[in-house]
Amino acid sequence: MLTSVSSETVLSRRGALGLLGAAAAVPVLAACGGRNPAERGSAAVTLATTIATQQDQKFLTEWLGRFTEQTGIQVRTRFYPDQQYANSIQLLFQGDDRPDVFRLVKQPAEMPAAVLKGWIQPLDGFPEIITTLERDYPAQARDATTSGLHVGEELYGMPSLTHRPWGACRPLMYNAALMDKYGVGTPPATWSELREAAEKITRDSKGEVFGFGLVGQIPEPLGVTVYALQNTAGPQMTDPSGTPINYQTGEPGAGHPSFVEAVALLRDLVARKVMPVGWENLKPPQFFQQFASGRIAMAVIPSWWSGEIRKLKPDIELGYAPLPVPDSGRKGYGAIGAAKNPGSIQPYWGISKGSANAAAAARVLAFLAGLEPQRAYYEMSKIPTALADKYADRLSQDDRRLLELARETQRLAPNPLTRSSGAITVLAGIAQNSPKPTQAEIFFDAINGKIDYKAAAAELDAKLDGVFAEELKKVQDKGGDIDRGTFTFADWDPMKDYTTR
C-alpha cells in the first residue's frame, strides 16, 4: 500500500509560529494518494530540516517519495530557511508539534545540546539503524569514543548528507594560473613563504592581484581562518565562534602562543597590503566574485567555498594545498569535527524523544544513511556525503583533492563528553555566558591593528576562567561527577589521533 510524502516550506518566523497551530504552507504531494493515515496505512513521520542548499528540498522530496513507495510509510517534511531553523526548532519543541525526525544542526538542535535538552532518544534499539551502520560504515561508527555519533555510551545521531572530514577541511586554495604568472612555482609551505609569495604577487602585478584574501565577517569566516592557522601551531581548542578551552590543560586558551602567532601572521599580511582594500567588510559572496575574477591569488577556505567559486568560473585553475605551517614546524592538526563534539562522522538526523512513530522514523534514518540516496545527493548538489568514499569514482577532481587533504591534515581530538554527560551542560553554559568582547571580536580588532591581541586574550582568559568555574559548580551542585580534570587530557599529542578517554 502506498502512502503520501508531502513537503512544507516555511518561509518566515511568522510561518514557524503558524506551524504550532495550523499548517503553514501548502503541501506538495510527491506520491499519489490522500493524507488520511486511516485511509493510507501507518501514521505519518514528520521530518524537520533546513534548506541549506538549493538542492536539499528537491532531493528530499524526491527520495522520501521513493521511500514511501518502497515502504508504505508516509513522510511529511518541513523545510526551514537556514537562518530560521534554530528558532523554529525551539518553537516546535516548546509546543506540542515536535517532529519525529529533525536535523542535528545549529544550536540548540546540535546533538550534544539536543541530548542535554531531552529532545532526542538513543538509537541503539532500532535494528535497521544498527544494520545500516554495520553494513555501510567503518567500525568507528560504532565506537562510542571516536564515532561522533554517540554521547557517553549511547548512539544518538545518524549520518547522512554531510562528510565530516570534507566539511572540516581548511586548505590553502590558490589560483594556479596566477601563481605561475607571477613566478610562485609551488604553494607556500611555511608562514614566511606565505608572506613572501603574497607580497611578490601583489608587487609584481602592480596591485591588480592581491596575494592573499581574508574575509572580515565575524564570528565566521574570519574565525575559520584564524583557527585553521592556529591548528598548525598548537592544539585545536573549540569552534571559531566559540570559547577556547585547551584540552591539554583544562584551562581557557585564548592567550595560547599558537593564537598569538596566528593573529600576528594575519596582522602582518594586512600591514604588507597584500589583501584587498576593504577586507574588513568583505562577505563570502563578494570574496567568491573577487577570487573567480582573478583579483585574489590565495586564501584559507572552508571546503565548500571551492564549489561556489567554480560555479562563477568553471574553468578557473584552482589548486589546493595543506596550510602553511610555522617556520619552526608543525605543532598540531585540525580536529575532525568541533571540540565540543569531535569524532570521525557527522551526526545528521535524530529521532525525537517520545515520538509515537519512532520505529517508522528509524526506517527513514536508515534509508537516508544508505549509499544509493547519498550518491544521488552528490550528483545533484556536488556536496560529498557521509559515504563519499564509496562513490569516489564520481567525485569531482576538486572534491577528491579536498578529501585527500582532509585525511592528511585532520586528527581526532579528545572529547570530554566520553567522560561525563555533564560536560555538555558545562560547555553549553560557557558558550551561553561567554564574556564580551568575544574571541572573534578580538581577532578582528587585533588583525586590524586596533588592539594588542596578547593583552586582550589574557583578559578574556581571566573572564572565561570565572565562567568555567561557575558552570562547573552548577553541575556539581546537582550531583554531577565533573571537575577540571574532565576537560584535561594531559597525554594528548595534537600531532596524533586521540582515541582514549
Backbone torsions as a table, in degrees:
resi	resn	phi	psi	omega
1	MET	NA	132.6	178.1
2	LEU	-92.0	142.1	168.5
3	THR	-121.0	179.1	-172.2
4	SER	-105.0	153.0	170.7
5	VAL	-115.7	128.8	-179.9
6	SER	-124.0	157.5	178.1
7	SER	-128.1	141.7	177.4
8	GLU	-122.1	126.4	177.8
9	THR	-103.1	118.0	-176.7
10	VAL	-102.2	114.7	-167.0
11	LEU	-103.1	-1.5	-177.9
12	SER	-155.9	166.4	176.4
13	ARG	-62.5	-37.3	176.6
14	ARG	-59.1	-41.0	177.7
15	GLY	-64.9	-38.0	179.1
16	ALA	-62.8	-41.5	176.5
17	LEU	-62.5	-37.1	179.9
18	GLY	-62.7	-28.0	179.9
19	LEU	-65.4	-21.0	178.5
20	LEU	-74.8	-12.2	175.9
21	GLY	-121.6	-105.3	-178.9
22	ALA	-78.8	167.5	177.6
23	ALA	-62.7	143.1	-173.1
24	ALA	-96.6	-13.6	-176.9
25	ALA	-149.3	160.6	179.9
26	VAL	-75.7	123.5	-179.1
27	PRO	-71.5	144.3	176.5
28	VAL	-110.3	115.1	-176.2
29	LEU	-76.2	132.2	178.6
30	ALA	-105.4	-3.3	175.1
31	ALA	-147.2	158.8	-174.4
32	CYS	-72.8	163.0	173.9
33	GLY	113.7	161.5	178.6
34	GLY	-78.5	-179.8	-176.7
35	ARG	-111.5	9.2	179.5
36	ASN	-83.4	113.8	-177.3
37	PRO	-57.0	-33.7	-179.2
38	ALA	-65.4	-30.4	-179.4
39	GLU	-85.5	-28.7	-170.5
40	ARG	-109.4	1.4	177.6
41	GLY	116.9	-135.8	-173.6
42	SER	-69.5	160.7	179.6
43	ALA	-63.6	152.4	-177.2
44	ALA	-73.3	144.6	170.1
45	VAL	-91.8	126.6	176.1
46	THR	-97.5	137.1	-177.0
47	LEU	-130.8	126.6	179.9
48	ALA	-111.4	133.9	-177.9
49	THR	-154.7	173.6	179.0
50	THR	-93.8	160.8	165.8
51	ILE	-101.2	79.3	-175.9
52	ALA	-78.1	-32.1	176.0
53	THR	-131.4	166.7	-179.5
54	GLN	-63.6	-23.3	-174.5
55	GLN	-89.7	-14.2	-171.9
56	ASP	-58.7	-47.9	-176.3
57	GLN	-66.7	-42.5	179.0
58	LYS	-61.4	-45.4	-177.9
59	PHE	-62.6	-52.2	-175.5
60	LEU	-65.9	-36.5	177.5
61	THR	-62.3	-44.6	-178.6
62	GLU	-67.6	-48.5	-171.9
63	TRP	-80.8	-28.4	172.5
64	LEU	-72.7	-26.7	170.9
65	GLY	-63.0	-41.6	176.4
66	ARG	-64.6	-40.6	177.2
67	PHE	-57.8	-44.4	178.5
68	THR	-60.6	-43.9	179.3
69	GLU	-61.4	-36.4	-177.0
70	GLN	-79.3	-32.0	-170.5
71	THR	-115.4	-19.3	-174.3
72	GLY	78.7	7.2	-179.2
73	ILE	-94.1	126.5	-179.6
74	GLN	-80.1	138.0	177.9
75	VAL	-127.9	129.1	173.8
76	ARG	-114.0	120.4	-173.8
77	THR	-107.5	131.5	177.3
78	ARG	-109.0	116.3	-179.1
79	PHE	-99.9	130.0	178.4
80	TYR	-119.5	137.6	171.6
81	PRO	-53.5	144.4	-171.9
82	ASP	-51.7	-42.8	-174.9
83	GLN	-72.0	-18.0	-176.1
84	GLN	-100.9	-5.7	-169.6
85	TYR	-64.0	-46.7	-175.7
86	ALA	-59.2	-47.3	-179.5
87	ASN	-66.4	-38.7	-178.3
88	SER	-66.0	-42.2	178.1
89	ILE	-63.5	-41.2	177.6
90	GLN	-56.8	-44.6	-179.6
91	LEU	-64.8	-41.2	-179.3
92	LEU	-63.0	-40.9	-178.1
93	PHE	-78.5	-21.0	174.0
94	GLN	-74.5	-26.5	179.7
95	GLY	-97.0	-156.6	-178.5
96	ASP	-109.3	23.0	-173.8
97	ASP	-122.9	35.8	-178.1
98	ARG	-66.0	142.1	180.0
99	PRO	-73.8	160.9	173.7
100	ASP	-74.2	-37.8	-178.4
101	VAL	-127.6	140.0	173.4
102	PHE	-147.5	156.6	-178.6
103	ARG	-77.9	134.4	-176.7
104	LEU	-90.0	74.7	-178.7
105	VAL	-146.2	146.3	177.5
106	LYS	69.0	126.6	175.5
107	GLN	-58.7	136.3	9.6
108	PRO	-96.6	17.4	-174.7
109	ALA	-95.1	-2.8	174.5
110	GLU	-63.5	151.7	-167.3
111	MET	-55.2	-51.7	-178.4
112	PRO	-58.9	-42.1	179.5
113	ALA	-66.8	-38.2	179.7
114	ALA	-65.7	-35.6	175.2
115	VAL	-65.9	-45.1	180.0
116	LEU	-57.5	-39.9	-178.6
117	LYS	-80.2	-6.9	-178.3
118	GLY	75.5	26.4	-177.0
119	TRP	-85.0	-29.1	-174.7
120	ILE	-121.9	159.7	-177.3
121	GLN	-115.0	155.7	177.1
122	PRO	-63.0	152.3	-176.2
123	LEU	-108.5	0.0	-173.8
124	ASP	-60.7	-25.8	-175.5
125	GLY	-87.6	5.7	-178.6
126	PHE	-103.2	110.3	-175.1
127	PRO	-57.5	-39.0	-177.9
128	GLU	-60.8	-37.8	-178.7
129	ILE	-69.4	-46.9	-179.9
130	ILE	-63.5	-40.8	179.1
131	THR	-62.2	-42.5	179.7
132	THR	-64.0	-43.8	179.0
133	LEU	-63.5	-41.4	-179.7
134	GLU	-68.6	-33.8	-176.1
135	ARG	-79.2	-44.4	-166.9
136	ASP	-108.3	-14.6	-171.1
137	TYR	-118.5	155.9	179.0
138	PRO	-67.0	166.3	-176.6
139	ALA	-59.0	-26.3	179.2
140	GLN	-57.7	-27.8	-178.7
141	ALA	-62.6	-20.7	-178.4
142	ARG	-109.1	7.0	178.7
143	ASP	-96.3	111.5	-174.8
144	ALA	-61.5	-24.3	-177.8
145	THR	-77.7	-34.4	-169.6
146	THR	-121.3	-4.3	-170.3
147	SER	-71.2	-39.6	-169.4
148	GLY	87.3	-8.3	-178.8
149	LEU	-100.3	-6.1	-174.8
150	HIS	-110.4	154.7	164.1
151	VAL	-125.3	119.7	-169.6
152	GLY	64.8	-130.2	-179.5
153	GLU	-96.7	-2.6	-171.6
154	GLU	-103.8	142.5	177.6
155	LEU	-82.6	123.8	-179.6
156	TYR	-120.9	-27.5	-174.5
157	GLY	-115.6	150.4	178.8
158	MET	-119.4	133.4	179.8
159	PRO	-73.8	161.5	177.6
160	SER	-164.9	-99.4	-164.9
161	LEU	-95.6	16.5	178.0
162	THR	-129.8	132.5	173.9
163	HIS	-99.4	106.5	-171.4
164	ARG	-57.8	-49.8	-179.8
165	PRO	-61.3	-39.6	177.0
166	TRP	-63.2	-44.6	-179.0
167	GLY	-65.4	-29.2	-178.9
168	ALA	-90.0	-5.0	-176.8
169	CYS	-67.6	133.4	178.7
170	ARG	-128.6	81.0	-177.0
171	PRO	-86.3	170.2	163.4
172	LEU	-87.7	111.9	175.9
173	MET	-93.2	140.0	180.0
174	TYR	-142.1	154.4	175.0
175	ASN	-88.7	104.3	-173.3
176	ALA	-62.8	-35.5	179.5
177	ALA	-64.3	-41.6	178.8
178	LEU	-69.2	-38.6	178.0
179	MET	-59.9	-45.3	178.5
180	ASP	-65.1	-43.4	-176.4
181	LYS	-60.0	-37.0	-175.9
182	TYR	-105.8	20.5	167.6
183	GLY	76.5	25.1	174.1
184	VAL	-102.3	97.5	-169.1
185	GLY	-69.3	-37.4	-179.2
186	THR	-132.4	152.4	178.3
187	PRO	-62.5	144.6	-177.5
188	PRO	-62.5	139.0	-179.0
189	ALA	-102.6	-18.7	-180.0
190	THR	-127.3	167.8	-180.0
191	TRP	-64.9	-36.9	177.2
192	SER	-64.5	-41.9	178.3
193	GLU	-64.2	-34.9	177.1
194	LEU	-63.5	-46.4	178.4
195	ARG	-58.3	-46.9	-176.1
196	GLU	-65.0	-44.2	-178.3
197	ALA	-66.2	-43.9	-179.8
198	ALA	-63.1	-39.9	-179.7
199	GLU	-68.8	-40.4	-179.6
200	LYS	-64.0	-45.1	-179.4
201	ILE	-63.4	-45.3	-179.4
202	THR	-63.7	-42.9	-178.7
203	ARG	-69.5	-49.7	-174.4
204	ASP	-69.5	-24.6	177.3
205	SER	-87.1	-0.9	-176.9
206	LYS	57.0	37.3	175.7
207	GLY	82.2	1.9	177.1
208	GLU	-72.3	-27.2	178.0
209	VAL	-127.2	135.4	175.0
210	PHE	-97.0	136.7	-174.7
211	GLY	-66.5	-29.3	-175.2
212	PHE	-141.2	144.2	177.9
213	GLY	-116.3	137.8	177.9
214	LEU	-136.4	132.0	179.2
215	VAL	-99.0	118.7	-172.2
216	GLY	-81.1	-1.9	-178.0
217	GLN	-62.3	133.0	179.4
218	ILE	-120.0	154.9	2.0
219	PRO	-73.8	-25.6	175.5
220	GLU	-123.1	149.9	8.5
221	PRO	-91.3	0.0	177.7
222	LEU	-55.6	-45.3	178.7
223	GLY	-60.4	-34.0	178.4
224	VAL	-59.7	-44.7	-178.9
225	THR	-65.1	-46.5	-178.8
226	VAL	-62.9	-47.3	-178.5
227	TYR	-64.7	-37.8	179.3
228	ALA	-61.7	-43.7	178.1
229	LEU	-69.0	-39.6	178.3
230	GLN	-60.1	-36.9	-179.5
231	ASN	-60.9	-24.8	177.4
232	THR	-80.5	-13.7	-173.7
233	ALA	-112.8	-4.4	-178.0
234	GLY	-177.6	-171.6	-176.0
235	PRO	-71.9	137.0	174.4
236	GLN	-66.0	139.8	-173.3
237	MET	-115.7	-58.7	-177.6
238	THR	-158.1	-166.8	-178.4
239	ASP	-71.3	152.3	177.0
240	PRO	-57.4	-27.1	-179.9
241	SER	-98.0	4.4	-171.4
242	GLY	-102.0	-148.9	-176.6
243	THR	-122.3	124.3	-170.5
244	PRO	-77.3	118.3	172.3
245	ILE	-115.8	125.5	-179.9
246	ASN	-86.9	108.1	-176.4
247	TYR	-73.8	-7.3	171.9
248	GLN	-73.9	-32.3	-175.0
249	THR	-117.0	-15.7	-175.1
250	GLY	72.4	24.1	-177.6
251	GLU	-125.3	157.7	173.2
252	PRO	-57.2	145.9	-171.1
253	GLY	-129.9	22.3	-179.4
254	ALA	-60.6	-32.2	-178.2
255	GLY	-90.4	9.4	179.0
256	HIS	-56.8	140.7	-179.0
257	PRO	-52.1	-30.9	-179.1
258	SER	-64.2	-37.3	174.8
259	PHE	-69.6	-44.4	-179.8
260	VAL	-57.6	-43.5	-177.8
261	GLU	-70.4	-40.2	-179.6
262	ALA	-65.5	-43.1	177.9
263	VAL	-64.5	-39.8	179.2
264	ALA	-62.5	-38.4	177.6
265	LEU	-60.3	-48.9	-178.3
266	LEU	-68.0	-35.6	176.1
267	ARG	-62.8	-39.0	179.0
268	ASP	-65.5	-39.8	178.6
269	LEU	-65.2	-37.5	176.0
270	VAL	-64.0	-46.3	-178.4
271	ALA	-62.3	-32.0	179.5
272	ARG	-79.1	-2.9	176.6
273	LYS	58.6	44.0	178.5
274	VAL	-101.4	5.9	179.2
275	MET	-112.3	155.1	178.0
276	PRO	-57.5	141.0	174.7
277	VAL	-61.2	134.9	-179.0
278	GLY	86.3	18.7	179.4
279	TRP	-56.0	-28.1	-177.4
280	GLU	-60.8	-30.6	-176.5
281	ASN	-106.1	5.1	-176.5
282	LEU	-70.9	133.6	175.3
283	LYS	-107.9	159.0	-177.7
284	PRO	-51.1	-47.6	-179.4
285	PRO	-58.6	-36.0	177.3
286	GLN	-68.7	-38.7	176.3
287	PHE	-61.4	-44.5	179.5
288	PHE	-55.9	-44.4	-179.7
289	GLN	-62.8	-45.6	-177.3
290	GLN	-66.1	-40.4	179.5
291	PHE	-68.7	-42.9	-179.1
292	ALA	-63.9	-31.4	-178.3
293	SER	-86.4	0.4	176.9
294	GLY	86.1	20.5	179.4
295	ARG	-90.1	-17.2	-179.6
296	ILE	-127.9	137.0	-175.4
297	ALA	-98.0	-34.8	-175.2
298	MET	-142.6	151.7	175.6
299	ALA	-165.1	153.4	168.8
300	VAL	-87.0	128.3	-173.2
301	ILE	-133.6	152.9	159.1
302	PRO	-69.1	145.6	-170.9
303	SER	-56.0	-35.2	-173.6
304	TRP	-70.1	-16.8	178.9
305	TRP	-62.9	-30.2	-178.3
306	SER	-60.0	-39.3	179.1
307	GLY	-66.3	-35.9	178.4
308	GLU	-66.3	-38.7	178.3
309	ILE	-70.1	-39.3	179.2
310	ARG	-63.9	-32.6	177.1
311	LYS	-63.3	-37.5	-177.9
312	LEU	-75.7	-33.2	-179.7
313	LYS	-144.6	87.9	-173.7
314	PRO	-58.4	-29.3	-175.3
315	ASP	-96.5	10.1	179.1
316	ILE	-62.7	140.9	-177.5
317	GLU	-89.0	83.9	-179.9
318	LEU	-86.1	140.4	173.0
319	GLY	-127.7	156.7	-178.2
320	TYR	-135.5	136.8	-179.4
321	ALA	-140.5	159.1	172.0
322	PRO	-59.2	150.9	178.8
323	LEU	-60.6	144.2	171.4
324	PRO	-58.3	148.3	-177.9
325	VAL	-114.4	163.3	177.7
326	PRO	-54.6	151.6	-178.8
327	ASP	-59.8	-26.8	179.4
328	SER	-80.0	-4.4	177.5
329	GLY	111.9	161.3	179.6
330	ARG	-67.6	139.1	178.6
331	LYS	-127.6	7.1	179.1
332	GLY	-176.7	172.2	178.0
333	TYR	-131.0	160.6	172.0
334	GLY	-66.4	145.9	178.3
335	ALA	-85.2	143.9	173.7
336	ILE	-74.6	113.3	-174.8
337	GLY	84.6	-174.4	-178.4
338	ALA	-91.4	156.8	-179.6
339	ALA	-61.8	-28.4	-179.7
340	LYS	-78.6	-14.6	177.7
341	ASN	-155.4	64.8	-179.4
342	PRO	-72.6	167.5	179.6
343	GLY	147.8	164.3	-171.7
344	SER	-80.3	-17.5	-173.4
345	ILE	-128.8	140.6	-179.0
346	GLN	-84.6	121.1	172.8
347	PRO	-70.8	128.7	-174.1
348	TYR	-113.8	-45.6	-178.6
349	TRP	-120.2	148.6	171.5
350	GLY	-135.3	162.0	177.7
351	ILE	-108.6	130.6	-177.3
352	SER	-62.6	139.2	175.6
353	LYS	-65.4	131.8	-179.9
354	GLY	84.3	6.5	178.8
355	SER	-58.0	133.3	177.5
356	ALA	-77.9	-11.6	-177.4
357	ASN	-118.9	33.2	-171.6
358	ALA	-60.5	-40.1	-178.6
359	ALA	-64.1	-43.1	177.3
360	ALA	-68.6	-37.5	178.3
361	ALA	-61.6	-38.0	179.0
362	ALA	-63.0	-35.3	177.0
363	ARG	-67.3	-35.2	175.2
364	VAL	-62.3	-47.1	-179.3
365	LEU	-61.6	-43.2	179.9
366	ALA	-63.9	-39.1	179.2
367	PHE	-63.3	-48.6	-176.8
368	LEU	-72.6	-15.5	175.9
369	ALA	-86.5	-4.4	-176.7
370	GLY	-80.1	168.1	-173.7
371	LEU	-69.6	-46.0	-173.4
372	GLU	-60.7	-49.3	177.5
373	PRO	-62.4	-38.3	-178.1
374	GLN	-67.4	-39.4	177.4
375	ARG	-63.1	-39.1	178.5
376	ALA	-66.7	-37.6	179.1
377	TYR	-63.7	-41.2	178.8
378	TYR	-64.0	-41.8	178.8
379	GLU	-60.3	-32.7	-177.9
380	MET	-82.7	-40.4	-171.1
381	SER	-106.4	-22.8	-173.1
382	LYS	63.2	29.5	174.3
383	ILE	-114.4	118.1	-178.2
384	PRO	-61.0	142.0	-178.9
385	THR	-104.9	-177.6	-176.6
386	ALA	-57.3	-31.8	-177.0
387	LEU	-102.9	28.8	-176.5
388	ALA	-57.5	-33.7	-179.1
389	ASP	-64.1	-19.6	-178.8
390	LYS	-87.2	-8.7	172.3
391	TYR	-130.1	41.6	-176.1
392	ALA	-58.3	-29.2	-179.3
393	ASP	-67.7	-17.1	-179.7
394	ARG	-98.3	-7.0	-178.2
395	LEU	-71.7	148.7	175.7
396	SER	-68.7	162.8	177.5
397	GLN	-59.5	-39.6	177.3
398	ASP	-58.8	-49.7	-175.3
399	ASP	-68.9	-34.7	176.2
400	ARG	-62.0	-42.8	179.3
401	ARG	-66.3	-41.4	-180.0
402	LEU	-64.5	-36.3	176.9
403	LEU	-68.6	-36.0	174.7
404	GLU	-60.8	-45.9	179.9
405	LEU	-66.3	-36.3	178.0
406	ALA	-59.8	-44.9	179.3
407	ARG	-66.0	-33.2	-176.2
408	GLU	-78.3	-31.3	-167.5
409	THR	-116.7	12.5	179.3
410	GLN	-126.7	147.6	177.0
411	ARG	-137.8	155.1	175.2
412	LEU	-72.7	134.1	-179.8
413	ALA	-105.6	164.3	176.9
414	PRO	-62.7	155.8	-178.0
415	ASN	-135.4	104.8	-179.3
416	PRO	-63.7	-18.8	178.9
417	LEU	-64.5	-22.3	177.8
418	THR	-76.2	-12.5	-179.4
419	ARG	-99.8	-34.7	-178.1
420	SER	-156.4	131.5	176.1
421	SER	-65.7	-21.5	177.6
422	GLY	-65.8	-17.7	177.9
423	ALA	-60.7	-31.2	177.6
424	ILE	-60.5	-47.1	-177.9
425	THR	-63.8	-42.6	-178.6
426	VAL	-64.4	-47.7	-178.7
427	LEU	-64.7	-39.1	178.0
428	ALA	-64.7	-39.7	179.0
429	GLY	-66.4	-40.1	177.8
430	ILE	-62.5	-44.5	-179.9
431	ALA	-63.1	-41.8	-177.3
432	GLN	-68.7	-34.2	-175.1
433	ASN	-109.1	22.1	-179.1
434	SER	-58.1	132.6	-177.6
435	PRO	-69.7	160.7	176.9
436	LYS	-107.4	147.9	-5.4
437	PRO	-69.4	152.7	178.4
438	THR	-71.6	167.2	177.9
439	GLN	-62.3	-38.3	179.5
440	ALA	-63.3	-38.4	178.0
441	GLU	-66.4	-36.8	176.9
442	ILE	-67.3	-41.7	174.4
443	PHE	-50.7	-53.1	-173.7
444	PHE	-58.2	-50.6	-176.5
445	ASP	-68.1	-34.4	179.5
446	ALA	-71.1	-43.4	179.2
447	ILE	-65.0	-31.3	179.2
448	ASN	-82.3	-0.4	175.8
449	GLY	81.2	15.9	-176.4
450	LYS	-90.7	-27.3	-178.3
451	ILE	-139.7	165.5	173.9
452	ASP	-89.6	118.1	-174.2
453	TYR	-62.4	-44.1	-174.3
454	LYS	-59.8	-43.5	-180.0
455	ALA	-67.5	-44.1	-179.7
456	ALA	-65.1	-37.4	179.6
457	ALA	-67.3	-36.0	178.0
458	ALA	-63.0	-40.3	177.4
459	GLU	-65.5	-42.2	178.8
460	LEU	-62.3	-43.8	179.5
461	ASP	-60.6	-40.1	179.6
462	ALA	-63.2	-41.7	178.1
463	LYS	-68.1	-42.8	179.9
464	LEU	-62.5	-35.8	179.9
465	ASP	-61.4	-39.9	177.0
466	GLY	-66.2	-42.2	177.9
467	VAL	-63.4	-42.9	179.2
468	PHE	-57.9	-47.4	-179.0
469	ALA	-62.9	-41.6	179.7
470	GLU	-63.3	-43.2	-178.1
471	GLU	-69.5	-35.9	174.7
472	LEU	-61.9	-44.4	-178.1
473	LYS	-62.9	-38.0	179.0
474	LYS	-58.2	-44.3	-179.3
475	VAL	-72.1	-40.5	179.5
476	GLN	-62.8	-39.0	-179.3
477	ASP	-64.7	-21.4	177.8
478	LYS	-96.4	12.2	176.4
479	GLY	93.0	7.8	-178.8
480	GLY	-71.1	134.7	178.3
481	ASP	-88.3	85.9	-173.4
482	ILE	-155.0	144.7	174.4
483	ASP	-157.3	-170.6	-179.6
484	ARG	-59.1	-30.2	-179.8
485	GLY	-61.2	-28.2	177.3
486	THR	-59.8	-30.2	-176.2
487	PHE	-104.0	11.9	-176.8
488	THR	-114.1	121.3	179.1
489	PHE	-126.0	75.6	-172.2
490	ALA	-63.1	-22.1	-179.2
491	ASP	-89.2	4.8	-178.2
492	TRP	-73.6	123.2	171.5
493	ASP	-102.8	110.0	-176.8
494	PRO	-62.8	-6.7	177.4
495	MET	-87.1	-6.3	-175.3
496	LYS	-130.7	160.0	171.6
497	ASP	-64.0	138.5	175.4
498	TYR	-105.3	114.5	-172.6
499	THR	-123.3	11.3	176.0
500	THR	-110.1	178.9	-176.5
501	ARG	-103.6	NA	NA
